[in-house]
């Protein structure tokens, strides 16, 4: 997703035209990093992201376009929903990780691919839960901390150009499972 010619004046435009200020038609699939003009990375400056969000939200807020055509007002509403969704995706570490790893902010509804050894370990936790109530939650919380550290390490290497994200979907699937 990159700037395209404005629908009104043909200047480069993504959300709002830099030339005439017209709101553009949202594409069917938006990249939240492109919408906010930040680099594709797991480690984002959340304060910078919030500032960019506020700036963009001011430009497209439906109240600013109340005197315009119904089509312009509808575009403002559509973009407002889109940038709110993009903001939520980028501020949430897990959603941002899923997006970078798979192109979707949400894990698959079904069919998480999980290592049989991991599933066997979880099964043991469930058996232990019968004898020691509360132990499952403790095991799951401890494992979630470990997996988050693993995710952090994978992204740190990836952002330094020293690795790839092939292990990320597995790590995120395990995190979802224990969460």
N, C-alpha and C positions, 0 to 999 in steps of 0.2 A: 504494500500500500504506500503510494507516494503521491505527492501533489499532482493534481491533474488540472487541465485548463478550467477556469471558472465557467460556470454555466451562463454567466451574464457577460463578462468582459474578456474572457480567455487568459487572464493573468493566472499564475500558479496558485492553486488553492487546495486545501485539504478539508478543513472544517469551515473556515471563514476565509473569503478571498482577501489577499493582501492588498489588492488594488481597489476594489469597489465595496468590500465589506459584506458581500452577499453570502448567506449561508449556503453551503453546498449539500448535495444529496449524499446521505451516508452510504458508503458501499455495503454490500451484503455482509462482508466479514471485515472487521477492523482489527488492526494490531494495536493493542493499548500502548505499546512503547512508541509507536509512530504518532498516534493521536496526541500524546503529551510531549513528543520530541525528545525523548530520553533514550539513552543507549540500551540495547537489549542486554540486560544483566540481572542476575538474582539480587545482587547488592545494589539497591537503589537508595538515593537520598530522599527519604520520605518527606522532609520539609520542602525540598525543591519540587517534588511531585505535587504536594499540596498547593504550593504557590502557582504552579503551572495550571493546576485544576481550577483554582479560583479565577485566574486570568481568563481561561477559556470559558468557564461558566458565565462570567460577566458578559463576554461577547455574544454568547448564544442564548442567554436567559430569555425565555418566552416573553417576559414583561418588556424587554427591549424591542420586541418585534410585534407588539400588540397592535400597532397602527398599520402593519403591513398586510399583505394578502393572506388568505387562509392557507395557501401553500407554504408561504414563508413561516407562518406560525407553526404549521405542522412540522416543517424541517427543524425549527428551533426545539420543538418538543422531542422529536426523534433524536437529535443530537444531545439534548440534555440527558435523556435516558442512556444514550450510548456512552457519554463521557462519565456518567455516574457509575456505570458498569465497569468501564475501563479503570476508573479510580479504585473501585473496590478490588478488582483483580490485581492491580499492581501494589496495593497496600497490604494485601494478605500474602504472607510468605508462601503458604502452601499453594494457593491459587497461582501465584506468580511462577512457582517452581513447576507446577503442572503445565502451565502455558509454555514455558521455555522448553520443557522436555517433550511435549506432545502437540502443541498448537491449540490445546483446549484448556480452559481454566478449571475444568471439572474432571475428576477421574471417571473412568467408564462406569456406567450403571451396574454392569454385570461383568463377570469374567476377569477379575483381577488375576494376573498371573503371579502366583506365589510359589516360592521354593518349598518342596515337600518337607525339608528339614525344619523350616520356619513353622509350617503348619503343625508338624509333630510337636514342636516346642509349645506352641499355643495350646494344643490338646492337653499336654502335660499340665499346663497352668490351670486348665479347666478342671482336670481331675483333682489337682491340689486344692482348688476352690471348695470342693465338697468337704474336705477335712479342715481347711483353714479359711473360713469366709473372709473375703477382702483381699486375699492373696493375689487373685487374678488382676485386680485393679492395680496393685503395686507392681506386679510384673509388667503389665501393659504400660504403665507410666514410665517405668525405668527404661523399657525398650524404646518408647517414643523419644525419650531424651537421647538415647544412643543413635537412633535413626536420624533425628534432626541434626546431630553433629556430623553424621555421615553425609547428609545432604549438603550441609554447609561446606564440608571439605571438598565434595565433588564440584560444587559451584565455584569455590575459590580456585581450584585447579583449572577449571574450564575458562574462567574469566582471565586467568593468567596465560591462557593459550597452551596449557600443559595437559589437557585431557579433553574428554568428550562427555556427552550426557547419556551414553548407552546404559549405564547402571541406574540412571535417575528414575525411570519408570518403576523399576523393581523396588527401589527405596521408598518411593512415594506410595506404592501399593501396600507395602508393609506398614507404613505409617498410617494409612487409611484403615487398614485392618485392625491395628492395635488401638486406634482412636475410637 
